[in-house]
Amino acid sequence: MNEYIPSEQIQEGLRGVLELLPLVYVIIVLMAIIGFNIVRFDGSTVKNYKVYVLLISVALAGVAYLFYPEDEVKVRDVPTLIIGCVSSLFFTELFIYWRKKRK
């Protein structure tokens, strides 16, 4: 069974996805969104919250790009920035759905 599954290719693919997705960056964006009261713990949001999420994620990426050393931060190239912003929106939507579902 193992001879039919290219486990090395699967491991390389998963490693590539994890390298592109800056999870710490997404978590910090979610904490900032909750901290600025754009998304509340009950799942309610302010009007046009997606714009605020994008603005916060771009601002935090700019801070990471300008102030952190090149080896310590992964949000220094444009594709990772785009993936980070989109995944921040996705996880924000997931958080809102989860909190509304729990009500």
Summary of the structure (lengths in Angstrom):
residues: 103
radius of gyration: 16.6
end to end distance: 45.2
largest distance: 53.3
contacts: 259
relative contact order: 0.16
helix: 69%
strand: 2%
